[in-house]
Amino acid sequence: MTALTTDVKVLVIGAGAMGSGIAHVAAAAGHAVYLYDTRAEAVEKGRDGIARDLRFLAARGKLAETEADATLARVIPVTELTAARDAGLAIEAIVENLDVKQKLFRALEDLLDADAILATNTSSLSITQIGAALARPERLAGLHFFNPAPRMKLVEIVSGLATTRALADTLYETAKAWGKVPVHATSTPGFIVNRVARPYYAEALRVLNERAADPATLDAALRDGCGFPMGPFELMDLIGHDVNFAVTRSVFDAYFGDKRFTPSLIQQELVAAGRLGRKSGRGFYDYAEGASLPAPQSEPPQPGEAAVTVVGDLGPATPLIARLEAGGVIVRRVPGEGQGAGAARGWIDIGTARLALSDGRSASRRAHEEGFANLVVMDLALDYAAAKRLTLARADSCGHGAWNAVVGTLQRTEAVIGRLDDVAGLVGLRTVAMLANEAADGVLQGIGTAADIDTAMRYGTNYPRGPLAWADALGVPFVARVLENLRAHYGEERYRLSPLLQRVALRPDGRFHA
């Protein structure tokens, strides 16, 4: 299947931020674009926004002025749909209301040629349900751009029950020709990104609810430790709590109250108070003029130990050994029992303390079960060789001197050390494990392939790794063990193990990607 040629005219319905952004993308790719809205002032405002973006790109040297002028000239303002009856592709970007969208597509079906493609930019409504109002629902698909459309690479090509594969493939190739990174998805609540991303907010909110740390410290753990571009609390403030909470509620309701998607009472309270984030001036953080964002909690300097002993396999945390040695710490290595690829069952003896990568148990539970009181557990990091921050928690039985020895020794690596109260799985590990679990269920249920889901999360959310690629890097058996420990700790269905993740963990290669 090939992309639509540039002689095919594109109709974009809705001249708001999304609609005008999509029109910009299509016009930049060489198509004549009808930009439609019922209000002439909205069309004018949308086209003016495109002009500003083009001027900005030209001023930065990223676009020739002649090309900017030509792109803008291809954007044709219209306030009557009949003026765009020769369009071969219609993309709807209007209010998220099923009845309104169905009425529009019925009108487009009557107006446009029989071979014209109908596409919706909906982020939450069922493609199948929208198409049910059409005489030919097979000509409708989702073409879900992410805001801002000219800059965000990902486009989800969403097929409803009736959508033909040929049409979906044409849209896939067209999005690619427009400079985007397309993925195929099945019409299910949240599609790929808005479903798989739920744990990024949910787990941080859960840890906050347990008072393990303040939002700034949790944000820093995920941003500076795990490599996410923004922490979950600053991201929710940016998105808007009304929007983020509504999406969570929508997915929760659409999946008939599945506990994995349970909304947060904390976020519900913020919405009720009108603390919607940046747009209202206050959310988790205060954005009033003159206000400063709080600093994350960091442990004060401690002397640490000059020598440590690494026992067995540290798994994903192995690069920490070289980092300790570079900081002047003498490292002795001894074999451990029960080791294996990705097992992460080793630890580091530091003075009278033991430091181990979290496995989803609380430090206190693990200290009790392993019979070692001075236990400190470490959160996940994207790269232990370079992470700016390492986040720790200690068992209730761990003494202050033992804790300080661990902190001081790790400070020799020049990492900032953050502390959480003893919460199971800390914040980075449980978040990544739950993202991988949700992604695995997405593959199992045919929402997308492992490659498409990882691509969607990389380009739609700017995650440092796709969740399934991250599970491969950690070792899928290890991720499965973390989830099983979280479920045992909480006794909740929320942490049930995806059947596919469990199957992959039992395979000889234990990987989602070959």
Buried (B, 14 or more C-beta within 10 A) or exposed (E): EEBBEBEBBBBBBBBBBBBBBBBBBBBBBBBBBBBBBEEEEBBBBBBEBBBEBBBEBBEEEEBEEEEBEBBBEBBBBBBEBEBBBEBBBBBBBBEBEBEEBBEBBEEBBEBBEEEBBBBBBBBBBBBBBBBBBBEEBBBBBBBBBBEBBBEBBBBBBBBBBBBBEEBBBBBBBBBEBBEBBBBBBBBBBBBBBBBBBBBBBBBBBBBBEEEBBBBBBBBBBBBBBBBBEBBBBBBBBEBBBBBBBBBBBBBBEBBEEBEBBBBBEBBBEBBEEEBBBBBBBBBBBEBEEEEEBBEBBBBEEBEBBEEBBBBBBBBBBBBBBEBBBEBEBEBEEEEBEEBEEBBBBBBBBBBBBBBBBBBBBBBBBBBBEBEBBBBBBBBBBBEBBEBEBBBBBBBBBBBEEBBBBBBBBBBBBEBBBBBBBBBBBBBBBBBBBBBBBBBBBBBEEEBBBBBBBBBBBBBBBEBEBBBBBBBBBBBBBBBBBBBBBBBBBEEEEBBBBBEBBBEBBEEEEBBBEE
